[in-house]
Amino acid sequence: MVQQGRSRGYDPVALAEWLEHVVAPRRDGVQLRRYYRFRRDRWYGGIVTGDVVGCILRCGFCWAHKFTWGNPRAGKLLSPGEAASRLIELARQSGVKQARLSGGEPTLGFDHLVEVMETVTAEGIHFVVETNGILIGAREEYAQKLASFHGAGIEVRVSIKGTSPEEFAMLTGARPEAWTLQLKALELLVAYGLEPGEEVYPAVMLSFTDEQGVERIREKLRRIHPALAENIDPEYVILYRHVEELLRRTGLKPRKAYRPGEVPPELV
């Protein structure tokens, strides 16, 4: 089981090694993955989503915490073919040409993710990888494999939790140094050939930072590639009822957040 020091926080990479056996077990040579729902949603101008169970972070503002880390044995185990078929069918029914895995961390069960991507993009459907980037930063071969989809109709959205290691630790409870793995993921994905600002870009949780924090992260991204600093996708807490309850429990107080029906169009 994962060791967690009271002051140091947990190690998300070590947590992944344990959690993967629960949410992405292998059977007969096939890596399965736990899903708790499939849906069409408004984000990205219209997209179909497979929501996966399990995450390696414990963010104190997470909208999906009941499934991402509340109960890792929830949902249903599906093969890559089963998951891809559901996404493709839902995309055709909904008339959209984009798909993603969301909810939990899709790089948990990486081989499963890759097979889903291969099947979905082969149908001409654009695929969005929403990730915290930590396992990509820790396992270089993940970045190399994702970059092999260059030109195939994918984008990798690396969601950075906070603008500094200290802010990251406050928001997630994880070890501060794990924050740098998110930046390392961007660095590797660019180095292996994904187009910065188009096929790979950062999203940054900004609800808990100030202008100095925004400039701090922008400068760090600029050092990796100028296009990353110019294409930050800002993230803000959405105050669903269950998120407000979680914020009360964790004691986090966002500087800026939105009610579900009041999210500006440019953030959708």
Secondary structure, DSSP 8 states (H G I E B T S, - for coil): ---EETTTEE-HHHHHHHHHHHHS-EETTEE-EEEEEEEEESGGGSEEEEEE---S---TT-TTHIIIII-TT-SEEE-HHHHHHHHHHHHHHHT--EEEEEES-TTTTHHHHHHHHHHHHHTT-EEEEEE--HHHHH-HHHHHHHHTTTTSSEEEEEEE-SSSHHHHHHHH-B-GGGHHHHHHHHHHHHHTT--BTTTEEEEEE-TT--HHHHHHHHHHHHHH-HHHHHT-EEE-EE--HHHHHHHHHHT---SSEE-GGG--GGG-
